[in-house]
Amino acid sequence: MIINATATSINITSLFQEQGYFLAKRLLSKSICLELKNAFLSEVKTCTKPLLRQRNVEYETHRFSSSGFMNNPLLDVHNYNCNAFPKFYCSFNTLFTCQSMYDFIKNFLNGEPVFLQSMYFESSRGTTTHYDHSFIKVSNQDTHILPIPIIGIWIALEDIEDSSGKFFVYPQSHKIGTSKYNTKTNELFAKYSQYCAESIDKGYNKGLRSVIQTENLLKEVISIAKWEKYYPNMETGDVLFFSGLILHGSDRPVNSAKTSRNSITAHFAPYKEGQEIKFGLHGEPLKVSTHVGNFLSHKTHRYPPFRQNLA
């Protein structure tokens, strides 16, 4: 069934608020998805320059799995320009100017979106279970840093097979810290959040003890809260919308995986004049640029797509 975002916006928003996610089946046309996937294969995958990576926020050349899939996902592909990757640039903008997807994001955020970050996956090595709001903070210049609604989306550019490393969410985990859960559960989650913040603060040099403590606390929270993983069945053109407050991640591909997982993950926040974006606790605040008349009107510029001396 193709969902009409306008006609069902009230029901869809209610479902999203209750569960913390919403799956829109076949929201995007297969032709748009195939066009972007092919542009990646012909222009980006063949690029030999170091590109910005999702896993460590470093510039690296492509790394490949034994099946030949790029498994160090790309970061901030929404900042690629038409000179470097003209086909990819055009296809990406075509996909993200889809009115129905824009309507969903705007409804869930209750305002105009800011494009915070984007990632391209052909394959991966799995993503640790996490909350996005632990890593991304949004504020106005006149206020201190406070988490405000963040929306994540996962777009399937092809049918996603189980063996390629499926995305998962924990439904209703975005309600932790509220009266839905008892005091013990909420206190344990608060302790986990503190450990998580300390772990992120140490960056990629964080100690093994800190990592183990954080992971063990999260496992305890999941057990006490009785959350269960939900794996959406993602086919070409499907879009999963999820709250920045919901617990989610992705499995590692099986060693023998012969199928790719071409997909895009992106994050948005509601636009407010003068706001700043911070990635991590002590990252430099980023200003939001404005380009009137485009779905990508408001977006962050964290890093250039190439190292400066290679652009």
Secondary structure as a PSIPRED ss2 file (coil, helix, strand):
# PSIPRED VFORMAT (PSIPRED V4.0)

   1 M C   1.000  0.000  0.000
   2 I C   1.000  0.000  0.000
   3 I C   1.000  0.000  0.000
   4 N C   1.000  0.000  0.000
   5 A C   1.000  0.000  0.000
   6 T C   1.000  0.000  0.000
   7 A C   1.000  0.000  0.000
   8 T C   1.000  0.000  0.000
   9 S H   0.000  1.000  0.000
  10 I H   0.000  1.000  0.000
  11 N H   0.000  1.000  0.000
  12 I H   0.000  1.000  0.000
  13 T H   0.000  1.000  0.000
  14 S H   0.000  1.000  0.000
  15 L H   0.000  1.000  0.000
  16 F H   0.000  1.000  0.000
  17 Q H   0.000  1.000  0.000
  18 E H   0.000  1.000  0.000
  19 Q H   0.000  1.000  0.000
  20 G C   1.000  0.000  0.000
  21 Y E   0.000  0.000  1.000
  22 F E   0.000  0.000  1.000
  23 L E   0.000  0.000  1.000
  24 A E   0.000  0.000  1.000
  25 K C   1.000  0.000  0.000
  26 R C   1.000  0.000  0.000
  27 L C   1.000  0.000  0.000
  28 L C   1.000  0.000  0.000
  29 S C   1.000  0.000  0.000
  30 K H   0.000  1.000  0.000
  31 S H   0.000  1.000  0.000
  32 I H   0.000  1.000  0.000
  33 C H   0.000  1.000  0.000
  34 L H   0.000  1.000  0.000
  35 E H   0.000  1.000  0.000
  36 L H   0.000  1.000  0.000
  37 K H   0.000  1.000  0.000
  38 N H   0.000  1.000  0.000
  39 A H   0.000  1.000  0.000
  40 F H   0.000  1.000  0.000
  41 L H   0.000  1.000  0.000
  42 S H   0.000  1.000  0.000
  43 E H   0.000  1.000  0.000
  44 V H   0.000  1.000  0.000
  45 K C   1.000  0.000  0.000
  46 T C   1.000  0.000  0.000
  47 C C   1.000  0.000  0.000
  48 T C   1.000  0.000  0.000
  49 K C   1.000  0.000  0.000
  50 P C   1.000  0.000  0.000
  51 L E   0.000  0.000  1.000
  52 L E   0.000  0.000  1.000
  53 R E   0.000  0.000  1.000
  54 Q C   1.000  0.000  0.000
  55 R C   1.000  0.000  0.000
  56 N C   1.000  0.000  0.000
  57 V C   1.000  0.000  0.000
  58 E C   1.000  0.000  0.000
  59 Y E   0.000  0.000  1.000
  60 E E   0.000  0.000  1.000
  61 T C   1.000  0.000  0.000
  62 H C   1.000  0.000  0.000
  63 R C   1.000  0.000  0.000
  64 F E   0.000  0.000  1.000
  65 S C   1.000  0.000  0.000
  66 S C   1.000  0.000  0.000
  67 S C   1.000  0.000  0.000
  68 G C   1.000  0.000  0.000
  69 F C   1.000  0.000  0.000
  70 M E   0.000  0.000  1.000
  71 N C   1.000  0.000  0.000
  72 N C   1.000  0.000  0.000
  73 P C   1.000  0.000  0.000
  74 L E   0.000  0.000  1.000
  75 L E   0.000  0.000  1.000
  76 D C   1.000  0.000  0.000
  77 V H   0.000  1.000  0.000
  78 H H   0.000  1.000  0.000
  79 N H   0.000  1.000  0.000
  80 Y C   1.000  0.000  0.000
  81 N C   1.000  0.000  0.000
  82 C C   1.000  0.000  0.000
  83 N C   1.000  0.000  0.000
  84 A C   1.000  0.000  0.000
  85 F C   1.000  0.000  0.000
  86 P H   0.000  1.000  0.000
  87 K H   0.000  1.000  0.000
  88 F H   0.000  1.000  0.000
  89 Y H   0.000  1.000  0.000
  90 C H   0.000  1.000  0.000
  91 S H   0.000  1.000  0.000
  92 F H   0.000  1.000  0.000
  93 N H   0.000  1.000  0.000
  94 T H   0.000  1.000  0.000
  95 L H   0.000  1.000  0.000
  96 F H   0.000  1.000  0.000
  97 T C   1.000  0.000  0.000
  98 C C   1.000  0.000  0.000
  99 Q H   0.000  1.000  0.000
 100 S H   0.000  1.000  0.000
 101 M H   0.000  1.000  0.000
 102 Y H   0.000  1.000  0.000
 103 D H   0.000  1.000  0.000
 104 F H   0.000  1.000  0.000
 105 I H   0.000  1.000  0.000
 106 K H   0.000  1.000  0.000
 107 N H   0.000  1.000  0.000
 108 F H   0.000  1.000  0.000
 109 L H   0.000  1.000  0.000
 110 N C   1.000  0.000  0.000
 111 G C   1.000  0.000  0.000
 112 E C   1.000  0.000  0.000
 113 P E   0.000  0.000  1.000
 114 V E   0.000  0.000  1.000
 115 F E   0.000  0.000  1.000
 116 L E   0.000  0.000  1.000
 117 Q E   0.000  0.000  1.000
 118 S E   0.000  0.000  1.000
 119 M E   0.000  0.000  1.000
 120 Y E   0.000  0.000  1.000
 121 F E   0.000  0.000  1.000
 122 E C   1.000  0.000  0.000
 123 S C   1.000  0.000  0.000
 124 S C   1.000  0.000  0.000
 125 R C   1.000  0.000  0.000
 126 G C   1.000  0.000  0.000
 127 T E   0.000  0.000  1.000
 128 T E   0.000  0.000  1.000
 129 T E   0.000  0.000  1.000
 130 H E   0.000  0.000  1.000
 131 Y C   1.000  0.000  0.000
 132 D H   0.000  1.000  0.000
 133 H H   0.000  1.000  0.000
 134 S H   0.000  1.000  0.000
 135 F C   1.000  0.000  0.000
 136 I E   0.000  0.000  1.000
 137 K E   0.000  0.000  1.000
 138 V E   0.000  0.000  1.000
 139 S E   0.000  0.000  1.000
 140 N E   0.000  0.000  1.000
 141 Q C   1.000  0.000  0.000
 142 D C   1.000  0.000  0.000
 143 T C   1.000  0.000  0.000
 144 H C   1.000  0.000  0.000
 145 I C   1.000  0.000  0.000
 146 L E   0.000  0.000  1.000
 147 P C   1.000  0.000  0.000
 148 I C   1.000  0.000  0.000
 149 P C   1.000  0.000  0.000
 150 I C   1.000  0.000  0.000
 151 I E   0.000  0.000  1.000
 152 G E   0.000  0.000  1.000
 153 I E   0.000  0.000  1.000
 154 W E   0.000  0.000  1.000
 155 I E   0.000  0.000  1.000
 156 A E   0.000  0.000  1.000
 157 L C   1.000  0.000  0.000
 158 E C   1.000  0.000  0.000
 159 D C   1.000  0.000  0.000
 160 I C   1.000  0.000  0.000
 161 E C   1.000  0.000  0.000
 162 D H   0.000  1.000  0.000
 163 S H   0.000  1.000  0.000
 164 S H   0.000  1.000  0.000
 165 G C   1.000  0.000  0.000
 166 K C   1.000  0.000  0.000
 167 F E   0.000  0.000  1.000
 168 F E   0.000  0.000  1.000
 169 V E   0.000  0.000  1.000
 170 Y C   1.000  0.000  0.000
 171 P C   1.000  0.000  0.000
 172 Q C   1.000  0.000  0.000
 173 S H   0.000  1.000  0.000
 174 H H   0.000  1.000  0.000
 175 K H   0.000  1.000  0.000
 176 I C   1.000  0.000  0.000
 177 G C   1.000  0.000  0.000
 178 T C   1.000  0.000  0.000
 179 S C   1.000  0.000  0.000
 180 K C   1.000  0.000  0.000
 181 Y C   1.000  0.000  0.000
 182 N C   1.000  0.000  0.000
 183 T H   0.000  1.000  0.000
 184 K H   0.000  1.000  0.000
 185 T H   0.000  1.000  0.000
 186 N H   0.000  1.000  0.000
 187 E H   0.000  1.000  0.000
 188 L H   0.000  1.000  0.000
 189 F H   0.000  1.000  0.000
 190 A H   0.000  1.000  0.000
 191 K H   0.000  1.000  0.000
 192 Y H   0.000  1.000  0.000
 193 S H   0.000  1.000  0.000
 194 Q H   0.000  1.000  0.000
 195 Y H   0.000  1.000  0.000
 196 C H   0.000  1.000  0.000
 197 A H   0.000  1.000  0.000
 198 E H   0.000  1.000  0.000
 199 S H   0.000  1.000  0.000
 200 I H   0.000  1.000  0.000
 201 D H   0.000  1.000  0.000
 202 K C   1.000  0.000  0.000
 203 G H   0.000  1.000  0.000
 204 Y H   0.000  1.000  0.000
 205 N H   0.000  1.000  0.000
 206 K C   1.000  0.000  0.000
 207 G C   1.000  0.000  0.000
 208 L H   0.000  1.000  0.000
 209 R H   0.000  1.000  0.000
 210 S H   0.000  1.000  0.000
 211 V H   0.000  1.000  0.000
 212 I H   0.000  1.000  0.000
 213 Q H   0.000  1.000  0.000
 214 T H   0.000  1.000  0.000
 215 E H   0.000  1.000  0.000
 216 N H   0.000  1.000  0.000
 217 L H   0.000  1.000  0.000
 218 L H   0.000  1.000  0.000
 219 K H   0.000  1.000  0.000
 220 E H   0.000  1.000  0.000
 221 V H   0.000  1.000  0.000
 222 I H   0.000  1.000  0.000
 223 S H   0.000  1.000  0.000
 224 I H   0.000  1.000  0.000
 225 A H   0.000  1.000  0.000
 226 K C   1.000  0.000  0.000
 227 W C   1.000  0.000  0.000
 228 E C   1.000  0.000  0.000
 229 K C   1.000  0.000  0.000
 230 Y E   0.000  0.000  1.000
 231 Y C   1.000  0.000  0.000
 232 P C   1.000  0.000  0.000
 233 N C   1.000  0.000  0.000
 234 M C   1.000  0.000  0.000
 235 E C   1.000  0.000  0.000
 236 T C   1.000  0.000  0.000
 237 G C   1.000  0.000  0.000
 238 D C   1.000  0.000  0.000
 239 V E   0.000  0.000  1.000
 240 L E   0.000  0.000  1.000
 241 F E   0.000  0.000  1.000
 242 F E   0.000  0.000  1.000
 243 S E   0.000  0.000  1.000
 244 G C   1.000  0.000  0.000
 245 L C   1.000  0.000  0.000
 246 I C   1.000  0.000  0.000
 247 L C   1.000  0.000  0.000
 248 H E   0.000  0.000  1.000
 249 G E   0.000  0.000  1.000
 250 S E   0.000  0.000  1.000
 251 D C   1.000  0.000  0.000
 252 R C   1.000  0.000  0.000
 253 P C   1.000  0.000  0.000
 254 V C   1.000  0.000  0.000
 255 N C   1.000  0.000  0.000
 256 S C   1.000  0.000  0.000
 257 A C   1.000  0.000  0.000
 258 K C   1.000  0.000  0.000
 259 T C   1.000  0.000  0.000
 260 S C   1.000  0.000  0.000
 261 R C   1.000  0.000  0.000
 262 N C   1.000  0.000  0.000
 263 S E   0.000  0.000  1.000
 264 I E   0.000  0.000  1.000
 265 T E   0.000  0.000  1.000
 266 A E   0.000  0.000  1.000
 267 H E   0.000  0.000  1.000
 268 F E   0.000  0.000  1.000
 269 A E   0.000  0.000  1.000
 270 P E   0.000  0.000  1.000
 271 Y C   1.000  0.000  0.000
 272 K C   1.000  0.000  0.000
 273 E C   1.000  0.000  0.000
 274 G C   1.000  0.000  0.000
 275 Q E   0.000  0.000  1.000
 276 E E   0.000  0.000  1.000
 277 I E   0.000  0.000  1.000
 278 K E   0.000  0.000  1.000
 279 F E   0.000  0.000  1.000
 280 G C   1.000  0.000  0.000
 281 L C   1.000  0.000  0.000
 282 H C   1.000  0.000  0.000
 283 G C   1.000  0.000  0.000
 284 E C   1.000  0.000  0.000
 285 P C   1.000  0.000  0.000
 286 L E   0.000  0.000  1.000
 287 K E   0.000  0.000  1.000
 288 V E   0.000  0.000  1.000
 289 S E   0.000  0.000  1.000
 290 T E   0.000  0.000  1.000
 291 H C   1.000  0.000  0.000
 292 V C   1.000  0.000  0.000
 293 G C   1.000  0.000  0.000
 294 N C   1.000  0.000  0.000
 295 F C   1.000  0.000  0.000
 296 L C   1.000  0.000  0.000
 297 S C   1.000  0.000  0.000
 298 H E   0.000  0.000  1.000
 299 K E   0.000  0.000  1.000
 300 T E   0.000  0.000  1.000
 301 H C   1.000  0.000  0.000
 302 R C   1.000  0.000  0.000
 303 Y C   1.000  0.000  0.000
 304 P C   1.000  0.000  0.000
 305 P C   1.000  0.000  0.000
 306 F E   0.000  0.000  1.000
 307 R C   1.000  0.000  0.000
 308 Q H   0.000  1.000  0.000
 309 N H   0.000  1.000  0.000
 310 L H   0.000  1.000  0.000
 311 A C   1.000  0.000  0.000
